[in-house]
Amino acid sequence: MARSASDNRRQPGTEKDGAAGGTTSHFIRQIIEEDLRSGKHEGRVVTRFPPEPNGYLHIGHAKSICLNFGLAADYGGICNLRFDDTNPAKEDPEYVAAIQEDVRWLGYDWGDRLFFASDYFEKLYHYAEELIRAGKAYVCSLSSEQIREMRGTLTEPGVESPYRNRPVAENLDLFRRMRAGEFEDGAHVLRAKIDMAAPNLLMRDPTLYRIRHLRHHRTGDRWCIYPMYDFTHCLSDAIEGVTHSLCTLEFENNRPLYDWVLDNLPVDCHPQQIEFARLNLSYTVLSKRRLIQLVEGGHVSGWDDPRMPTISGMRRRGYTPEAIRTFCDRIGVARRDSTVDFALLEHCLREDLNRRAPRRMAVLRPLKVVIENYPEDGAEMLEAINNPEDPAMGTRRVPFSRELYIERDDFMEDPPRKFFRLAPGREVRLRYAYFITCTGVVKDENSGEITELRCTYDPATRGGDAPDGRKVKATLHWVSARHSLAAEVRLYDHLFAAETPGADHPQGDFMADLNPRSLEVLTDCRLEPDLGRFAPGEGCQFERLGYFCADPVDSREGQPVFNRTVTLRDTWARIRRQKGRK
């Protein structure tokens, strides 16, 4: 269920568990609390999540979503969803719809505060004219290459444009003709007149508007000039009354320009830009440019490929919004970039799924077992626990018969010393069923491959221990061959084999680190029949194997396709335990 801004209000100085960037105080909370104490912004807290609709959101965006919406909720404020749609060459309504779906799925609601930068194009245009009239902006007729060459370096000042001192009237005339469509792309730009010797290169007369004869996904052909991000973003914040404009560290150098624009225009609100460290995740790339390369190069099936770090991909794989919010909470908010171990994300996911996911039995690499002393036509229903972590989930009944399937890895004909599963002459327990003993092995005459096991069972051990007190060292999962459901199961792993993709290759070639084993498709799996009723997107734990989800795209009624969400092995929890013992 989506949360509104009033659901969780936090008083300054208190601590609250949640997904607002940390359960304890951090520097952004401290800034907000000081602003509230001083009465700055009349006690208002207004944030915004401002994605560009030129791709799908990823786990890095989830950190910003949780931070912006979470802080607004905690301090009784509001958070807007605003699309910074100033580049029609790369934007698409598909991305707009997908971004809204992702934010809602994460559990946040912007109410009636859905905005687009394109809503403000007319206002932004008039603001630009005000800068021209004030002598603080001019139309420059240099090419983009010439502007770049004349900008200077970190050690040398830039060279002023020969058009920098055009009269105001000429600048206004040219700018209006730019809007009217009289000029080709690249013929002119509008630049701010700041300081060509500024230490910050972004302040050396930055471009505010450029000519682009492109159709916009919302405004159609009404505009052929489009404002640059740095001009649009700060003014959009001011128009919406944003108080705290949170962005990642790569925009730190943009802050002087953010402030310069607002300081030189008659705006009613001057938001404070605050930068925080972006999320970097091991074995993952979070650059939108690189993600587009993966999609367009056919290395993945699309933006929602379950190996992708996109929110849609994670949703399809079986991640829960609660797990992602918990992860964003635990990584905290810092001023310095760092890389988070992917194992922490998986740990948060296992914690959540362990509590909520029902248990079912599935055999991914089946080996047939024939119980010779069980009636040939016999069958019975055995009681199985749905989730030992949640007694309220109750039990279910699973069919048992003479012929079963177990995992091929659960049998060895000549086992090593510490192999405790099934072997010739050895007794094991079948989960929720009986003790069985292997009495024989059937092999293919040509290949020598084991095709079938012959076993006996002890009827006195149904559903529990042996009455005589004998013990076994292994409990195996299984499915009834006659009742089982054939299904495809996809085993997903990291998309990249290197912890930092591209780090050890020339020019940072991240593609060289693609993991050739990131996907294994098993087509002859055998599932407990109840799994045939799972709805697309519904998840569970395959006992002893991991957490799985019915694929929302490819599953059909009675014919589910299951994606592995995450394995049962929790390396992060083990690391934490080891640190605790030191």
QUIJORA-V106865 format. One record per pair of residues at least 12 apart in sequence whose ideal C-beta (glycine too) atoms are under 7 Angstrom apart, sorted by the first residue. I is the first residue (numbers start at 0). GAP is how many residues later the second one is. If there is no record, write none. Layout:
i-><I;I>
gap-><GAP;GAP>
//
This chain:
i-><1;1;1;1;2;2;2;2;3;3;4;4;4;4;4;6;7;7;8;8;9;9;11;11;11;12;15;17;17;17;18;18;18;18;18;18;19;19;19;19;19;20;20;20;20;20;20;20;21;21;21;22;25;25;26;27;27;27;27;27;30;31;31;31;31;35;40;43;43;44;44;44;44;44;44;45;45;45;45;45;46;46;46;46;46;46;46;46;47;47;47;47;47;47;47;48;48;48;48;48;48;48;49;49;49;50;50;51;52;52;52;52;52;52;52;53;53;53;53;54;54;54;54;55;55;55;55;55;56;56;56;56;57;57;57;57;57;58;58;58;58;58;59;59;59;61;61;61;61;62;62;64;64;64;65;65;66;66;67;68;77;78;79;79;79;79;80;80;80;80;81;81;81;81;81;82;82;82;83;83;83;83;84;84;84;84;84;85;85;85;85;85;85;86;87;87;87;87;87;87;88;88;90;91;92;97;101;101;104;104;105;105;105;106;106;114;115;116;116;117;117;117;119;119;119;120;120;122;123;123;123;124;126;126;127;127;127;127;128;128;129;130;130;130;131;131;131;131;132;133;134;134;135;135;135;136;136;136;136;136;137;137;137;137;137;137;138;138;138;138;138;138;138;139;139;139;139;139;140;140;140;141;142;143;150;150;151;156;156;157;157;157;158;159;160;163;173;174;177;177;178;180;182;184;184;184;185;186;187;188;188;188;189;189;190;190;190;190;191;191;191;192;193;199;199;201;201;201;202;202;205;205;206;207;207;207;208;208;208;208;209;209;209;210;210;211;211;229;229;229;230;233;233;233;234;236;237;237;237;237;237;240;241;242;243;243;243;244;244;244;244;245;245;246;246;247;247;247;248;248;248;248;248;250;251;254;257;275;275;275;276;276;276;276;276;277;278;278;279;279;279;279;280;280;280;280;280;281;281;281;281;282;282;282;282;283;283;283;284;284;285;289;290;290;298;303;305;305;306;306;306;306;315;315;315;316;316;316;316;317;317;317;317;317;317;318;318;319;319;321;322;322;322;325;325;326;326;326;329;329;340;342;342;343;345;345;346;346;346;348;349;349;352;352;352;353;354;354;356;356;356;356;356;357;357;357;357;358;358;358;358;358;358;359;359;359;359;359;360;360;360;360;360;360;360;361;361;361;361;361;361;361;362;362;362;362;362;362;362;363;363;363;363;363;364;364;364;365;365;365;366;366;366;366;366;366;366;367;367;367;367;368;368;368;368;369;369;369;369;369;370;370;370;370;370;371;371;371;372;372;373;373;374;375;377;377;378;378;378;379;380;380;380;381;381;381;381;381;381;382;382;382;382;383;383;383;395;397;397;398;398;398;399;399;400;400;400;400;402;402;403;403;403;403;404;404;404;404;404;405;405;409;409;410;410;412;412;419;419;420;420;421;421;422;423;423;424;425;426;427;427;427;427;428;428;429;429;430;430;430;430;430;431;433;433;433;433;433;434;434;434;434;434;435;435;435;436;436;437;437;438;438;438;439;440;441;476;476;478;478;478;482;483;483;483;484;484;484;484;485;485;486;486;486;486;486;487;487;487;487;487;488;488;488;489;489;489;489;489;490;490;490;491;491;491;491;492;492;492;493;493;494;494;494;495;495;495;496;496;497;500;530;531;531;533;533;534;535;535;535;535;536;536;536;537;538;545;545;545;545;546;546;547;547;547;547;548;548;548;549;550>
gap-><102;105;106;107;70;104;105;106;105;107;67;68;72;73;74;66;65;66;65;67;64;65;21;24;25;20;58;52;56;311;47;51;306;307;309;310;46;47;50;51;54;45;46;49;50;307;311;312;307;310;311;306;306;307;308;43;218;246;248;305;243;13;39;43;212;39;202;33;199;27;30;31;32;198;199;31;32;195;196;197;21;24;25;30;32;195;197;199;20;31;32;34;189;192;194;15;16;19;20;30;32;54;32;34;183;32;48;32;30;32;38;39;42;43;46;33;36;37;41;40;233;236;237;39;42;247;254;256;42;45;253;254;228;233;251;252;253;220;222;227;250;255;218;219;226;44;249;262;266;216;265;38;41;43;259;262;179;266;178;39;35;31;30;33;35;160;22;29;32;33;33;34;35;154;158;13;33;34;33;145;148;149;31;32;33;132;133;31;140;141;142;143;146;139;124;126;127;128;129;138;123;125;126;125;124;214;209;210;210;216;215;218;219;214;218;125;102;115;119;98;100;101;115;116;119;98;102;116;103;108;111;54;108;138;47;62;80;81;43;46;135;61;133;134;36;39;40;43;35;130;33;58;56;57;128;53;54;55;56;71;25;26;28;33;53;55;24;27;32;35;36;49;51;21;23;48;49;51;22;46;47;19;43;42;50;53;52;39;40;38;39;46;37;36;44;29;14;15;33;47;46;43;28;26;27;28;25;24;23;18;20;21;18;19;14;15;16;17;13;14;16;12;66;53;56;51;52;55;53;54;24;51;21;19;20;23;16;17;18;19;15;16;18;13;14;12;14;24;27;28;30;24;27;28;26;34;24;29;31;32;33;28;29;28;27;28;30;26;27;28;29;28;30;26;28;27;28;30;26;27;28;29;88;24;23;18;15;57;58;59;57;58;59;60;61;59;52;61;57;58;59;60;28;58;59;61;64;57;59;60;217;59;211;213;216;25;58;212;216;225;23;220;17;19;215;12;186;257;185;188;211;212;235;236;237;175;232;246;248;221;229;230;231;245;247;30;246;32;33;30;25;26;29;22;26;17;18;21;14;18;231;228;229;228;220;226;223;225;226;217;216;220;186;188;194;35;34;35;30;182;183;184;190;28;29;35;182;26;27;28;181;182;184;168;170;171;180;182;37;70;116;117;118;167;182;117;163;165;166;169;180;183;42;43;44;115;116;162;163;43;125;158;161;181;42;43;44;39;158;160;38;39;40;41;44;83;86;35;37;84;113;35;37;84;86;32;33;82;84;85;31;65;84;85;86;82;83;84;83;84;28;83;27;26;23;24;20;21;22;20;16;17;18;15;16;18;50;51;81;12;14;49;80;12;14;48;134;34;130;81;84;130;33;80;79;80;81;82;78;79;74;75;76;77;73;74;76;79;121;70;72;12;66;12;42;28;37;53;54;53;55;16;54;15;14;17;13;12;45;44;46;47;48;43;46;46;48;44;45;46;47;112;31;23;24;25;27;28;22;23;26;31;37;19;20;21;18;19;15;17;15;16;17;14;12;12;66;67;47;48;49;46;42;43;45;42;44;46;47;38;40;38;40;73;74;75;33;34;35;37;73;33;36;73;29;31;71;73;74;29;31;73;26;27;71;72;22;24;25;21;24;19;20;23;17;18;19;16;18;15;12;29;26;28;16;26;15;14;15;16;19;12;13;15;12;26;18;20;21;22;18;19;14;15;16;17;13;14;16;12;12>
//
